[in-house]
Amino acid sequence: MALRESKDAMAYKGRRIPMRAGKTVEVTADMADEVQKYIDYVRDVAAGHELLLEQRLGISRWVPEAFGTSDAVILREDGELHIVDLKFGRGVKVDAEENKQMILYALGALDLFAVLMDFERVRMTIHQPRLNHVSEWAITVDELRERGAALKEAADRAYLYVDSETPPVPSDFAPSEKACRFCKARAKCPAAAAEVVVTVSRNVKATPDDFEVVAPQADMTAPDLGVLMGRVDEIEAWCKAVRAETERRLLRGESVDGWKLVQGRAGARKWTSEQEAEELLKGMRLKSDEMYDKKVISPTTAEKLLKDTPRRWAKAQVLIAKSEGSPSVAPASDKRPALVVKPAADDFDDVSVGALATEGADLV
């Protein structure tokens, strides 16, 4: 909307924007600040080129009965087709490289706009402003079409089972954290359950009936632990999906053997009417400092109020401290540098027999 109307996002603060299913959301200052990052990016990369917004793209050549809507398509005179996708969530960072959604959008855009110019390259960008994450990937048109052929083969195979009574063969399933992340059938998928069992039991012949709780072994080798750590997200997501499916069925009145719904822990106490409570407490002659909780605004709020006056904000920054993040486990591919951890044994003195004998000599 802002790009189409040549406005900045803050111009829409306070307005309600229509969403799916008839819902609306009010544009806040925080939301406008984040969206502006995407707007600035698109304006920068599209300068001097043709910009097309919210383009409906037909992709049924590769995935039957499917279509998509790209946030921005940029047609460049130098033979590059640029697809930009805005993802406003803050849940998971998404990379553009080998991203199947972006490949399909690029294929749809190539079909739609190939009559206008000869494209040689395709650039795909995923912009996640709330995560400060921008991922780009560029390939040739021929490389894009090769990936399209592979996606079509997989989609055609999947659609064989849509109206068929024949169950899929086990080899058609490829459960993984990424593939199963948004699958609604995850909680009741036998392939996903079997994959969890195989990982936990470390037995390639395991089945769901063999499931046992297996604690990590103290003598587990580093390679074994590394492989298992790579599957933790998948297993945790499967567990969450099972919990959600169980809750969904119980809330619908269905029975689940061994489980029931109970009343959760009560929430914190609150006034039924703050205005009436305020009047009552005033009538009880409580002092203002007794009636109200006051605290100084946070650095984040201060920045919003002072960012237009750099000198004042610079003075406030002197009083701001930020604690270091706690160490956390991350894949070796993570872009952050690895922490150098000092072994705990280095903090202790030498207490070997020889060392004690030497130190004891000083007492003689």
VEXBATOR-969232 format. One record per residue (C-alpha): residue in one letter; residue number from 1; x, y, z; chain. Coordinates in Angstrom, 3 decimals. Each point is the difference from the previous one (the first is absolute). Layout:
! VEXBATOR-969232
(A,NUM,(X,Y,Z),A)
...
***
This chain:
! VEXBATOR-969232
(M,1,(0.000,0.000,0.000),A)
(A,2,(2.737,2.465,0.975),A)
(L,3,(2.095,-0.888,-3.053),A)
(R,4,(-2.983,0.322,-2.310),A)
(E,5,(-1.023,3.353,1.469),A)
(S,6,(3.606,1.280,0.270),A)
(K,7,(-0.286,0.566,3.749),A)
(D,8,(2.005,-1.034,3.027),A)
(A,9,(-1.431,-2.597,2.364),A)
(M,10,(-0.467,2.506,2.843),A)
(A,11,(-2.688,1.735,-2.084),A)
(Y,12,(-2.267,-2.957,0.794),A)
(K,13,(0.487,0.042,3.764),A)
(G,14,(-3.351,-0.451,1.741),A)
(R,15,(-1.747,-1.359,-3.086),A)
(R,16,(-1.497,-3.463,-0.017),A)
(I,17,(1.278,-2.177,-2.811),A)
(P,18,(-2.217,-2.845,-1.289),A)
(M,19,(1.415,-3.484,0.486),A)
(R,20,(-1.230,-3.494,-0.839),A)
(A,21,(-3.346,-1.395,1.167),A)
(G,22,(-1.464,3.483,0.368),A)
(K,23,(2.360,0.979,2.809),A)
(T,24,(1.806,3.325,0.278),A)
(V,25,(3.134,1.133,1.799),A)
(E,26,(0.873,3.498,1.200),A)
(V,27,(3.291,1.412,-1.244),A)
(T,28,(2.184,0.915,2.979),A)
(A,29,(3.165,2.091,0.017),A)
(D,30,(2.088,-3.136,0.572),A)
(M,31,(-1.649,-1.747,-2.935),A)
(A,32,(0.543,3.012,-2.242),A)
(D,33,(3.687,0.175,0.944),A)
(E,34,(0.518,-3.652,-0.953),A)
(V,35,(-1.950,0.216,-3.266),A)
(Q,36,(1.991,3.095,-0.959),A)
(K,37,(3.152,-2.145,-0.146),A)
(Y,38,(-1.608,-2.096,-2.733),A)
(I,39,(-1.322,3.081,-1.805),A)
(D,40,(3.454,1.606,-0.016),A)
(Y,41,(1.558,-3.211,-1.317),A)
(V,42,(-2.467,-0.360,-2.880),A)
(R,43,(0.296,3.669,-0.951),A)
(D,44,(3.776,-0.333,-0.059),A)
(V,45,(0.244,-3.158,-2.144),A)
(A,46,(-2.855,1.050,-2.310),A)
(A,47,(1.322,3.501,-0.726),A)
(G,48,(0.155,0.503,-3.768),A)
(H,49,(-1.776,-3.291,-0.732),A)
(E,50,(-3.608,-1.107,-0.415),A)
(L,51,(-1.606,-0.940,3.327),A)
(L,52,(-3.131,-2.163,0.137),A)
(L,53,(-1.756,-0.525,3.334),A)
(E,54,(-2.112,-2.895,1.295),A)
(Q,55,(0.115,-1.950,-3.245),A)
(R,56,(-2.136,-3.130,-0.169),A)
(L,57,(2.187,-2.692,-1.525),A)
(G,58,(-1.231,-3.195,-1.588),A)
(I,59,(2.127,-2.979,1.003),A)
(S,60,(-2.374,-2.827,-0.960),A)
(R,61,(2.470,-1.181,-2.663),A)
(W,62,(2.133,-1.272,2.867),A)
(V,63,(-2.484,-0.519,2.837),A)
(P,64,(-3.565,-0.870,-1.093),A)
(E,65,(-2.737,2.474,0.952),A)
(A,66,(2.506,2.299,1.701),A)
(F,67,(0.740,3.712,-0.246),A)
(G,68,(1.885,2.572,2.017),A)
(T,69,(0.146,3.749,0.548),A)
(S,70,(3.413,1.650,0.050),A)
(D,71,(0.460,3.157,2.051),A)
(A,72,(2.255,1.624,-2.583),A)
(V,73,(1.321,-0.871,-3.454),A)
(I,74,(2.724,2.155,-1.543),A)
(L,75,(0.682,-0.131,-3.741),A)
(R,76,(3.536,1.180,-0.679),A)
(E,77,(1.323,1.143,-3.367),A)
(D,78,(3.240,-1.942,0.583),A)
(G,79,(-1.839,-3.320,-0.330),A)
(E,80,(-0.617,-0.734,3.666),A)
(L,81,(-3.409,-0.936,1.398),A)
(H,82,(-0.208,0.824,3.716),A)
(I,83,(-2.633,-1.528,2.311),A)
(V,84,(-0.371,1.440,3.516),A)
(D,85,(-2.029,-1.638,2.763),A)
(L,86,(-0.827,1.754,3.289),A)
(K,87,(-0.365,-2.234,3.045),A)
(F,88,(-1.135,2.049,2.993),A)
(G,89,(0.122,-2.718,2.646),A)
(R,90,(2.789,-0.269,2.533),A)
(G,91,(-0.070,-3.768,0.490),A)
(V,92,(2.551,-1.607,-2.313),A)
(K,93,(2.640,1.454,-2.298),A)
(V,94,(-0.611,-1.129,-3.573),A)
(D,95,(2.756,-0.119,-2.603),A)
(A,96,(-0.590,0.634,-3.681),A)
(E,97,(2.501,-2.585,-1.236),A)
(E,98,(-1.799,-3.099,-1.332),A)
(N,99,(-3.254,1.315,1.499),A)
(K,100,(-2.757,-1.889,-1.822),A)
(Q,101,(-2.603,2.750,0.408),A)
(M,102,(2.339,2.567,-1.516),A)
(I,103,(0.951,-2.361,-2.834),A)
(L,104,(-3.668,-0.469,-0.876),A)
(Y,105,(-0.684,3.754,0.187),A)
(A,106,(2.986,0.633,-2.265),A)
(L,107,(-1.232,-2.604,-2.490),A)
(G,108,(-3.459,1.579,-0.009),A)
(A,109,(1.448,3.476,-0.503),A)
(L,110,(2.261,-1.245,-2.783),A)
(D,111,(-2.991,-1.482,-1.828),A)
(L,112,(-1.983,3.200,0.441),A)
(F,113,(2.628,2.537,-1.011),A)
(A,114,(2.226,-1.902,-2.448),A)
(V,115,(-1.937,1.592,-2.884),A)
(L,116,(1.184,3.444,1.129),A)
(M,117,(3.758,-0.647,0.011),A)
(D,118,(2.621,-2.729,-0.136),A)
(F,119,(1.050,-0.879,3.528),A)
(E,120,(3.359,-1.641,0.661),A)
(R,121,(0.050,-0.019,3.799),A)
(V,122,(-2.491,-0.195,2.829),A)
(R,123,(0.563,1.516,3.445),A)
(M,124,(-2.165,-1.077,2.930),A)
(T,125,(-0.119,1.977,3.257),A)
(I,126,(-1.695,-0.761,3.301),A)
(H,127,(-0.297,3.064,2.254),A)
(Q,128,(-0.794,-0.505,3.700),A)
(P,129,(0.191,3.491,1.559),A)
(R,130,(-0.945,-1.072,3.521),A)
(L,131,(2.984,-2.362,0.012),A)
(N,132,(2.312,2.442,-1.827),A)
(H,133,(0.473,-2.776,-2.539),A)
(V,134,(0.330,0.434,-3.761),A)
(S,135,(0.915,-3.086,-2.024),A)
(E,136,(0.737,0.132,-3.747),A)
(W,137,(0.710,-2.734,-2.513),A)
(A,138,(0.744,0.404,-3.700),A)
(I,139,(0.091,-2.744,-2.664),A)
(T,140,(-0.253,-0.211,-3.778),A)
(V,141,(-3.302,-0.579,-1.764),A)
(D,142,(1.174,-3.462,-1.081),A)
(E,143,(0.846,-0.919,3.602),A)
(L,144,(-3.426,1.220,1.080),A)
(R,145,(-1.733,-2.182,-2.587),A)
(E,146,(1.990,-3.038,1.119),A)
(R,147,(-1.298,0.494,3.523),A)
(G,148,(-3.498,0.511,-1.350),A)
(A,149,(0.130,-3.381,-1.730),A)
(A,150,(1.032,-1.694,3.260),A)
(L,151,(-2.828,1.706,1.911),A)
(K,152,(-2.525,-1.007,-2.657),A)
(E,153,(1.068,-3.638,0.258),A)
(A,154,(-0.465,0.029,3.780),A)
(A,155,(-3.351,1.836,-0.213),A)
(D,156,(-1.339,-2.381,-2.647),A)
(R,157,(0.961,-2.936,2.206),A)
(A,158,(-1.816,1.514,2.983),A)
(Y,159,(-3.138,0.724,-2.018),A)
(L,160,(-0.262,-3.650,-1.045),A)
(Y,161,(-1.300,-0.689,3.511),A)
(V,162,(-2.434,2.914,0.313),A)
(D,163,(-3.017,-1.867,-1.373),A)
(S,164,(1.438,-3.494,0.293),A)
(E,165,(-0.898,-2.678,2.522),A)
(T,166,(3.483,-1.469,-0.321),A)
(P,167,(2.153,1.034,2.973),A)
(P,168,(3.368,1.601,-0.735),A)
(V,169,(3.021,-2.268,0.115),A)
(P,170,(2.488,0.628,2.832),A)
(S,171,(2.648,1.245,-2.416),A)
(D,172,(-2.280,2.917,-0.928),A)
(F,173,(0.387,1.451,3.497),A)
(A,174,(3.022,2.073,0.928),A)
(P,175,(-0.724,1.376,3.493),A)
(S,176,(2.313,2.723,1.239),A)
(E,177,(-0.203,3.092,2.202),A)
(K,178,(-0.257,2.253,-3.041),A)
(A,179,(-2.393,-2.144,-2.037),A)
(C,180,(-2.386,-0.642,2.893),A)
(R,181,(0.112,3.436,1.649),A)
(F,182,(-3.377,1.239,-1.269),A)
(C,183,(-1.650,-3.358,-0.742),A)
(K,184,(-3.444,-0.358,1.605),A)
(A,185,(0.277,-3.794,-0.015),A)
(R,186,(3.245,-0.083,1.948),A)
(A,187,(-1.541,-1.225,3.253),A)
(K,188,(-1.623,-3.045,-1.621),A)
(C,189,(2.554,-0.751,-2.721),A)
(P,190,(1.495,-3.489,0.461),A)
(A,191,(3.104,0.952,-1.977),A)
(A,192,(0.721,2.963,2.295),A)
(A,193,(-0.578,-2.167,3.083),A)
(A,194,(2.301,-2.724,-1.339),A)
(E,195,(2.702,2.560,-0.721),A)
(V,196,(-0.133,1.224,3.597),A)
(V,197,(0.226,-3.574,1.285),A)
(V,198,(2.980,-0.759,-2.227),A)
(T,199,(1.829,3.062,1.272),A)
(V,200,(-0.747,-0.484,3.693),A)
(S,201,(0.654,-3.737,0.052),A)
(R,202,(2.909,0.240,-2.449),A)
(N,203,(-1.374,-3.148,-1.608),A)
(V,204,(-0.654,0.181,-3.739),A)
(K,205,(-2.446,-2.910,0.303),A)
(A,206,(-2.113,1.675,2.679),A)
(T,207,(-3.738,0.456,-0.426),A)
(P,208,(-2.490,2.077,2.028),A)
(D,209,(-0.804,-3.133,2.043),A)
(D,210,(3.630,-0.174,1.124),A)
(F,211,(0.028,3.533,1.423),A)
(E,212,(1.881,0.332,3.263),A)
(V,213,(1.355,2.991,1.886),A)
(V,214,(3.737,-0.179,-0.505),A)
(A,215,(2.160,2.451,1.945),A)
(P,216,(3.227,1.265,-1.605),A)
(Q,217,(2.936,-2.188,0.985),A)
(A,218,(2.882,1.586,1.900),A)
(D,219,(2.526,-1.723,-2.276),A)
(M,220,(-1.732,1.031,-3.223),A)
(T,221,(2.543,1.056,-2.606),A)
(A,222,(0.092,3.577,-1.285),A)
(P,223,(-1.054,-1.065,-3.539),A)
(D,224,(-2.982,-1.921,1.408),A)
(L,225,(-1.017,2.956,2.143),A)
(G,226,(0.368,2.355,-2.959),A)
(V,227,(-2.293,-2.141,-2.160),A)
(L,228,(-2.622,-0.240,2.744),A)
(M,229,(0.184,3.739,0.712),A)
(G,230,(-0.798,0.592,-3.651),A)
(R,231,(-3.313,-1.805,0.489),A)
(V,232,(-1.099,1.656,3.249),A)
(D,233,(-2.069,2.737,-1.678),A)
(E,234,(-1.837,-2.606,-2.061),A)
(I,235,(-0.779,-2.144,3.038),A)
(E,236,(-1.081,2.966,2.137),A)
(A,237,(-2.275,1.229,-2.791),A)
(W,238,(-1.531,-3.464,-0.303),A)
(C,239,(-0.650,-0.058,3.761),A)
(K,240,(-1.686,3.411,-0.194),A)
(A,241,(-2.145,-1.176,-2.900),A)
(V,242,(-1.126,-3.068,1.971),A)
(R,243,(-0.895,2.204,2.995),A)
(A,244,(-1.939,2.402,-2.218),A)
(E,245,(-1.924,-2.800,-1.729),A)
(T,246,(-0.889,-1.580,3.347),A)
(E,247,(-1.250,3.338,1.351),A)
(R,248,(-1.956,0.685,-3.190),A)
(R,249,(-1.844,-3.313,0.227),A)
(L,250,(-0.753,0.339,3.708),A)
(L,251,(-1.340,3.529,-0.527),A)
(R,252,(-2.310,-1.408,-2.683),A)
(G,253,(-1.393,-2.456,2.535),A)
(E,254,(1.818,-3.041,-1.351),A)
(S,255,(1.649,-2.490,2.334),A)
(V,256,(3.710,-0.741,0.051),A)
(D,257,(0.978,-3.092,1.983),A)
(G,258,(1.818,0.925,3.193),A)
(W,259,(-0.487,3.772,-0.299),A)
(K,260,(-2.584,2.604,1.013),A)
(L,261,(-0.535,3.759,0.194),A)
(V,262,(0.386,1.727,3.379),A)
(Q,263,(-0.286,3.592,1.125),A)
(G,264,(3.332,1.780,-0.331),A)
(R,265,(1.679,2.221,2.554),A)
(A,266,(-1.962,3.157,0.750),A)
(G,267,(1.327,3.250,-1.416),A)
(A,268,(1.354,2.966,1.955),A)
(R,269,(-2.461,2.175,1.905),A)
(K,270,(-1.134,3.223,-1.655),A)
(W,271,(-2.560,2.747,0.573),A)
(T,272,(-3.341,-0.543,-1.698),A)
(S,273,(-0.076,3.783,-0.519),A)
(E,274,(3.171,2.057,0.431),A)
(Q,275,(-2.038,3.216,0.068),A)
(E,276,(-2.184,-1.195,2.881),A)
(A,277,(3.045,-1.358,1.827),A)
(E,278,(1.747,3.356,-0.388),A)
(E,279,(-2.977,1.887,1.443),A)
(L,280,(-0.307,-2.474,2.872),A)
(L,281,(3.669,0.254,0.961),A)
(K,282,(-0.145,3.790,-0.174),A)
(G,283,(-2.956,-0.106,2.369),A)
(M,284,(2.129,-2.032,2.379),A)
(R,285,(2.446,2.943,0.028),A)
(L,286,(2.923,-1.947,-1.439),A)
(K,287,(2.843,2.221,-1.204),A)
(S,288,(0.862,0.216,-3.693),A)
(D,289,(3.343,-1.741,0.462),A)
(E,290,(-1.862,-2.814,1.760),A)
(M,291,(-2.728,-0.291,-2.638),A)
(Y,292,(2.099,0.019,-3.144),A)
(D,293,(3.013,-1.957,-1.212),A)
(K,294,(2.418,2.265,-1.858),A)
(K,295,(3.222,-0.846,-1.806),A)
(V,296,(2.212,1.660,-2.560),A)
(I,297,(-0.603,-0.915,-3.629),A)
(S,298,(2.153,-2.687,-1.613),A)
(P,299,(2.915,0.788,-2.368),A)
(T,300,(-2.117,-1.295,-2.893),A)
(T,301,(-2.801,2.456,0.791),A)
(A,302,(2.515,2.801,0.534),A)
(E,303,(1.547,-0.664,-3.409),A)
(K,304,(-3.390,0.376,-1.687),A)
(L,305,(-0.517,3.349,1.731),A)
(L,306,(3.525,1.329,-0.574),A)
(K,307,(1.082,-1.484,-3.333),A)
(D,308,(-0.923,3.210,-1.848),A)
(T,309,(2.387,1.977,2.251),A)
(P,310,(3.381,-1.775,-0.302),A)
(R,311,(1.763,2.176,2.584),A)
(R,312,(-2.503,-0.804,2.729),A)
(W,313,(-0.026,-3.682,-0.929),A)
(A,314,(3.830,-0.112,0.095),A)
(K,315,(-0.071,1.271,3.598),A)
(A,316,(-2.531,-2.657,0.987),A)
(Q,317,(2.041,-2.781,-1.601),A)
(V,318,(2.798,0.573,2.510),A)
(L,319,(-2.314,-1.364,2.715),A)
(I,320,(-1.022,-3.119,-1.913),A)
(A,321,(1.556,-3.382,0.730),A)
(K,322,(-0.750,-3.305,-1.665),A)
(S,323,(0.832,-3.340,1.556),A)
(E,324,(1.716,-2.604,-2.114),A)
(G,325,(-2.113,-2.851,-1.285),A)
(S,326,(0.325,-3.352,1.712),A)
(P,327,(1.911,-2.691,-1.888),A)
(S,328,(-2.299,-2.040,-2.222),A)
(V,329,(0.482,-3.005,-2.239),A)
(A,330,(-0.130,0.751,-3.736),A)
(P,331,(0.818,-1.907,-3.203),A)
(A,332,(3.568,0.271,-1.274),A)
(S,333,(-1.413,1.838,-3.035),A)
(D,334,(-1.233,2.867,2.215),A)
(K,335,(1.596,3.314,-1.025),A)
(R,336,(0.821,1.032,3.568),A)
(P,337,(3.576,-0.705,1.185),A)
(A,338,(0.523,-2.969,2.308),A)
(L,339,(0.635,0.764,3.666),A)
(V,340,(3.359,-1.036,1.416),A)
(V,341,(-0.856,-1.892,3.179),A)
(K,342,(2.622,-0.482,2.701),A)
(P,343,(-0.177,-3.562,1.414),A)
(A,344,(-1.134,-0.014,3.632),A)
(A,345,(3.088,-2.028,0.966),A)
(D,346,(2.206,2.999,-0.797),A)
(D,347,(-1.519,1.850,2.962),A)
(F,348,(1.409,-2.488,2.532),A)
(D,349,(3.497,-0.320,1.432),A)
(D,350,(2.137,-3.086,-0.564),A)
(V,351,(-0.844,-2.451,2.803),A)
(S,352,(2.065,-2.942,-1.234),A)
(V,353,(2.064,-1.959,2.516),A)
(G,354,(3.193,1.513,-1.358),A)
(A,355,(-1.324,3.534,0.329),A)
(L,356,(-1.154,-0.604,3.566),A)
(A,357,(3.378,-1.442,0.957),A)
(T,358,(1.795,3.029,-1.415),A)
(E,359,(-2.274,2.484,1.767),A)
(G,360,(0.248,-1.969,3.258),A)
(A,361,(3.764,0.434,-0.011),A)
(D,362,(-0.506,3.691,0.681),A)
(L,363,(-1.427,-0.883,3.428),A)
(V,364,(3.073,-1.885,1.127),A)
***
